[in-house]
Amino acid sequence: MNSPAPCPPLLTPLSPPLSAPPSAPPSAPPAPALAEALARLTREGGSHNRLVLEGGRGFVVLSAARGGGVARVQAAAGRGARRDLSQEEGQRLYELGFRRRTAADPFEQSLPVYGEGDRLAVATLAATLLGDLYLEGAPLDARLYLGDAPSVAGERLLSAMRRASEARDHAARQSLYWAFVRGRLLLAVDAPAPALAAAAPRSFRALTGYESAAVFTSWEEALCYDARGLDVLECGGRELLPPLLARGVGSLLINPRGRLGGEFYRNELVSMDEAMRSWEG
């Protein structure tokens, strides 16, 4: 079995910084400086570069791939905002071309960033949103991540989850367990770790009410949970079972807040672990 590979994004300092000096009142970054930072998303890094801009109320995330000409712009709303947008503020975003999957998700749209003028237009939009909606008197927290998105694609597990939800029989449930133990997944962790033995799974107690961990079947599903991104570790479903059980987790969430999700309870994790131990001899 392959050893788990860490998937932390590379955090790179912004030069010059976008934030105002500590002695200055909080304000949105100047659009030209923001445009230069945006240019780095298409010139450096990898397949999922992102610039996270966060204020007291919420965030704006700009993401793009190296060599690409389109930026994804996401603006906090619903559960992603510390104070949700009013109806009028949401309508303003709609008028600016933003859309969202559900009322709990961020607003987003894709915009061209081929040339300097395109980047300045996107930067101006982001600066306006920060100043008008999201800073709320707090200092700007600007973080630039340059790197590739984790390449995990758990289609087999997703297909098994769909079948299990439709068939609701023992055979479909067994197929789901096999798809999990044989799959590659992204475990949400508290901080980047070089291997599973050194990782501390992130707690999702706030979602379930008891100690729970979470895995994602792809990086896109992880971004459904938090558009700003989160620390994950790629690992196999089989190798996850012993450390999770040793930590006493009550359940394992699959794609929390994602497009297709589920949950294994502790008794199911125990059964899978025992079955695999017996099968492995």
C-alpha positions in Angstrom: 0.0 0.0 0.0 1.3 3.4 -0.9 2.3 5.7 2.0 0.2 8.8 2.4 1.4 12.0 0.7 0.9 15.4 2.3 -1.1 17.9 0.3 -0.5 21.3 1.9 -0.6 24.3 -0.4 2.6 26.4 -0.6 2.1 29.7 1.3 4.1 32.5 -0.3 4.6 36.0 1.2 3.2 38.9 -0.7 5.6 41.5 -1.8 4.8 44.3 -1.3 2.2 43.5 1.4 -1.4 44.3 0.6 -2.3 45.1 4.2 -2.1 48.7 5.5 0.6 49.4 8.1 -0.5 48.7 11.7 -0.7 52.4 12.5 -3.0 53.1 9.5 -6.8 52.6 9.6 -8.0 49.4 8.0 -8.8 49.8 4.3 -9.2 47.8 1.1 -5.9 47.2 -0.7 -5.2 49.4 -3.7 -6.4 47.8 -7.0 -2.9 48.0 -8.7 -1.2 46.1 -5.9 -4.0 43.6 -5.9 -3.7 43.2 -9.7 0.0 42.4 -9.3 -0.8 39.8 -6.7 -3.4 38.4 -9.1 -0.9 38.2 -11.9 1.2 35.9 -9.8 -1.6 33.4 -9.8 -1.2 32.9 -13.5 2.6 33.2 -13.7 3.7 31.0 -10.7 2.7 28.0 -8.7 0.5 25.3 -10.2 -3.0 24.2 -10.9 -4.7 25.7 -7.9 -3.2 29.1 -6.9 -5.3 31.3 -4.7 -5.3 34.6 -3.0 -7.4 34.8 0.2 -8.4 38.2 1.3 -10.2 38.3 4.6 -11.8 41.0 6.8 -13.9 41.2 9.9 -17.0 40.0 8.2 -15.9 37.5 5.5 -13.6 36.8 2.6 -13.0 37.2 -1.1 -11.0 34.4 -2.7 -9.3 34.7 -6.1 -8.1 31.5 -7.7 -6.4 30.6 -11.0 -4.0 28.2 -12.6 -0.5 28.9 -13.8 -0.7 29.7 -17.5 -4.5 30.1 -17.3 -6.5 33.1 -18.4 -9.6 32.8 -16.1 -9.9 33.6 -12.4 -12.5 32.3 -10.1 -13.8 35.0 -7.7 -15.7 33.9 -4.6 -17.3 36.2 -2.1 -18.4 35.0 1.4 -22.1 34.5 2.2 -24.2 32.1 4.2 -22.1 30.0 6.5 -18.9 31.4 5.1 -19.6 34.9 6.4 -19.4 35.9 10.1 -22.5 38.0 9.5 -24.6 37.1 6.5 -25.3 39.5 3.7 -28.6 41.4 3.7 -31.0 40.9 0.8 -29.9 44.1 -0.7 -26.2 43.1 -0.5 -27.0 39.8 -2.1 -28.9 41.4 -4.9 -26.0 43.7 -5.5 -23.7 40.6 -6.0 -26.3 39.1 -8.4 -26.3 42.3 -10.4 -22.4 42.1 -10.6 -22.7 38.7 -12.2 -22.2 36.5 -9.1 -24.2 33.3 -8.5 -24.2 30.6 -5.8 -25.1 26.9 -5.5 -27.3 27.3 -2.4 -28.0 30.0 0.2 -25.3 28.6 2.5 -22.6 28.8 -0.1 -20.3 31.7 -1.3 -21.2 33.8 -4.3 -18.9 33.2 -7.2 -18.2 33.9 -10.9 -15.3 33.3 -13.4 -13.7 36.3 -15.0 -10.9 36.7 -17.7 -7.5 37.7 -16.5 -5.6 37.5 -19.8 -4.2 41.0 -19.8 -3.3 43.8 -17.5 -6.6 45.5 -18.0 -8.5 42.3 -17.2 -6.5 41.8 -14.0 -7.1 45.4 -12.9 -10.8 45.1 -13.4 -11.0 41.9 -11.3 -8.7 43.6 -8.7 -10.9 46.6 -8.6 -14.0 44.4 -8.1 -12.3 42.5 -5.2 -11.1 45.7 -3.6 -14.6 47.2 -3.8 -16.2 44.1 -2.2 -13.7 44.1 0.6 -14.2 47.8 1.3 -18.0 47.8 1.0 -18.9 44.4 2.5 -16.2 42.5 4.2 -13.5 44.5 6.1 -15.9 46.1 8.6 -13.0 48.0 10.3 -10.8 45.0 10.7 -7.3 44.7 9.3 -7.0 42.9 6.0 -5.6 39.4 6.2 -4.1 38.5 2.8 -2.7 35.1 2.1 -1.2 33.9 -1.2 -1.1 30.1 -1.9 0.9 28.8 -4.9 0.8 25.2 -5.8 -1.1 22.2 -7.3 -4.4 20.9 -6.1 -4.3 17.4 -4.7 -5.0 15.0 -7.5 -7.3 12.6 -5.7 -10.6 11.8 -7.5 -12.8 9.4 -5.6 -15.3 8.6 -8.3 -15.5 5.0 -7.3 -16.5 5.9 -3.8 -19.0 8.5 -5.1 -20.6 5.9 -7.4 -20.9 3.5 -4.6 -22.5 6.1 -2.4 -25.1 6.8 -5.1 -25.9 3.1 -5.5 -26.2 2.7 -1.7 -28.6 5.6 -1.4 -30.8 4.2 -4.2 -30.7 0.5 -3.5 -30.6 0.6 0.3 -29.7 -3.1 0.5 -26.9 -5.2 2.0 -25.0 -5.7 -1.2 -24.9 -2.0 -2.0 -23.7 -1.2 1.5 -20.9 -3.8 1.2 -19.8 -2.3 -2.1 -19.7 1.0 -0.4 -17.4 -0.3 2.3 -15.1 -1.9 -0.3 -15.0 1.3 -2.3 -13.9 3.2 0.9 -11.2 0.9 2.0 -9.7 0.7 -1.5 -10.0 4.4 -2.2 -7.6 7.4 -2.0 -9.0 10.3 0.0 -8.2 13.6 1.5 -8.3 13.6 5.3 -8.9 17.1 6.9 -6.1 17.7 9.4 -5.3 20.5 11.9 -2.0 21.3 10.3 0.2 20.1 7.4 1.8 16.7 8.2 4.4 14.6 6.4 2.6 11.3 7.1 -0.6 9.9 8.6 1.2 8.8 11.8 2.1 12.5 12.5 -1.3 14.0 11.5 -3.9 15.3 13.8 -7.3 14.9 12.2 -9.4 18.0 12.3 -12.4 17.8 14.6 -15.9 18.2 13.1 -17.7 18.1 16.4 -19.4 21.4 15.6 -21.3 19.6 12.7 -22.2 16.4 14.4 -22.3 17.1 18.2 -19.7 14.3 18.9 -16.1 13.7 17.9 -15.9 13.3 14.2 -13.3 13.4 11.5 -13.8 14.1 7.8 -12.5 13.0 4.4 -13.1 14.5 0.9 -13.2 12.6 -2.4 -11.6 15.5 -4.2 -10.1 19.0 -3.7 -13.2 20.6 -5.2 -15.3 18.8 -2.6 -13.0 20.2 0.1 -13.5 23.7 -1.2 -17.2 23.2 -0.9 -16.6 23.0 2.9 -14.4 26.1 2.9 -13.7 28.1 -0.2 -10.5 29.5 1.5 -9.1 25.9 1.5 -8.0 23.7 4.4 -5.1 21.5 5.3 -5.5 17.9 4.0 -3.5 14.7 3.8 -3.9 12.2 1.0 -4.2 8.6 2.3 -6.0 5.3 1.7 -9.3 4.5 3.3 -7.9 1.2 4.8 -4.9 2.9 6.5 -7.2 5.5 8.0 -9.2 3.1 10.1 -6.8 2.1 12.9 -5.7 5.7 13.8 -9.3 7.0 13.7 -10.5 4.3 15.9 -7.6 4.8 18.3 -8.6 8.4 18.6 -12.1 7.4 19.6 -14.0 9.1 16.8 -17.7 8.6 16.8 -18.0 9.0 13.0 -16.3 9.8 9.8 -17.9 12.4 7.5 -17.5 12.1 3.7 -17.6 15.4 1.9 -19.3 17.5 4.6 -21.2 20.4 3.0 -20.3 18.9 -0.4 -22.4 18.0 -3.4 -22.7 14.3 -2.4 -21.8 13.4 1.2 -22.3 10.7 3.8 -21.2 9.5 7.2 -19.8 6.2 8.6 -20.6 5.7 12.2 -18.1 4.2 14.6 -19.7 0.7 14.5 -19.2 0.7 10.7 -15.6 1.8 11.0 -15.0 -1.0 13.5 -16.7 -3.5 11.3 -14.6 -2.5 8.3 -11.4 -2.6 10.3 -12.2 -6.1 11.6 -13.2 -7.4 8.2 -9.9 -6.1 6.7 -7.8 -7.6 9.4 -9.5 -11.0 8.9 -9.1 -10.7 5.1 -5.5 -9.7 5.4 -4.8 -12.7 7.6 
